[in-house]
Amino acid sequence: MGVTVWKGRIALTDPVLGSEDFACYLAKVPGAMFRLGIMNKKIKADQPWHSAWFKVDEEAIYYGTTLLTAATLDYLKNGKR
C-alpha cells in the first residue's frame, strides 16, 4: 500500500510505479521516494503534467517542504538506523 497525505489526513492507496526509474538510484544508495499531490480541481490544477494547461496547487509545496524538513531533522537527530 502507498500513503497519501492531505490537509493533515493520511490515506492508504495502491502503489503506482508510473514511469520512474528511481529503483536504479536505490540500487546504489539507500533512499525513499514520495509523490506530492498537486491536483486541485477547484483552481483547475487538474491537467496532465505534459499539458499546456498544467497548473500546480502551490499550497502543496508547504506539505512537501514540511515532510522533507522533518525527514532531514530526524536523520540529523537519529542518524542511520
C-alpha positions as CSV (number, residue, x, y, z in Angstrom):
1,M,0.0,0.0,0.0
2,G,1.1,3.6,-0.7
3,V,0.3,6.5,1.6
4,T,-1.5,9.7,0.6
5,V,-1.4,12.8,2.9
6,W,-3.7,15.9,2.6
7,K,-4.8,18.6,5.0
8,G,-3.4,16.6,7.9
9,R,-5.0,13.4,6.8
10,I,-3.3,10.2,5.5
11,A,-4.9,7.7,3.2
12,L,-3.6,4.3,2.0
13,T,-3.5,4.0,-1.7
14,D,-2.5,1.3,-4.2
15,P,1.2,1.5,-5.2
16,V,1.9,3.2,-8.5
17,L,5.1,2.7,-10.5
18,G,4.4,5.4,-13.1
19,S,7.5,5.7,-15.3
20,E,10.0,6.4,-12.6
21,D,13.5,4.8,-12.7
22,F,14.1,5.6,-9.0
23,A,14.9,2.0,-8.3
24,C,18.2,2.5,-10.2
25,Y,19.2,5.1,-7.6
26,L,18.2,2.8,-4.7
27,A,20.4,0.0,-6.1
28,K,23.4,2.3,-5.4
29,V,22.3,4.1,-2.2
30,P,19.5,3.9,0.4
31,G,16.6,6.2,-0.1
32,A,12.9,6.8,-0.4
33,M,10.6,8.4,-2.8
34,F,7.3,10.1,-2.3
35,R,4.8,11.7,-4.7
36,L,3.4,15.0,-3.6
37,G,-0.3,15.6,-4.6
38,I,-0.6,18.8,-6.5
39,M,-4.0,18.5,-8.1
40,N,-6.9,20.7,-7.0
41,K,-10.0,20.8,-9.3
42,K,-11.2,24.0,-7.5
43,I,-8.4,26.0,-9.1
44,K,-8.3,24.0,-12.3
45,A,-5.0,22.4,-11.3
46,D,-6.1,19.0,-12.7
47,Q,-4.4,18.7,-16.1
48,P,-1.7,16.2,-17.1
49,W,1.9,17.1,-16.5
50,H,2.8,17.5,-20.1
51,S,-0.2,19.6,-21.0
52,A,-0.1,23.3,-22.0
53,W,-2.7,23.8,-19.3
54,F,-0.8,22.1,-16.5
55,K,-1.1,24.0,-13.2
56,V,0.2,23.2,-9.7
57,D,-1.7,23.8,-6.5
58,E,1.1,25.8,-4.8
59,E,-0.4,25.1,-1.3
60,A,1.0,21.6,-1.7
61,I,4.6,23.0,-1.5
62,Y,4.0,23.5,2.2
63,Y,3.4,19.8,2.7
64,G,6.4,18.7,0.7
65,T,8.7,21.1,2.4
66,T,7.4,20.1,5.8
67,L,7.9,16.4,5.0
68,L,11.5,16.8,3.7
69,T,12.4,19.1,6.7
70,A,11.0,16.6,9.2
71,A,12.9,13.8,7.5
72,T,16.2,15.8,7.5
73,L,15.8,16.7,11.2
74,D,15.1,13.1,12.1
75,Y,18.1,12.0,10.2
76,L,20.3,14.6,11.9
77,K,19.0,13.7,15.3
78,N,19.0,9.9,15.0
79,G,21.4,9.2,12.1
80,K,21.2,6.0,10.2
81,R,19.1,3.2,11.5
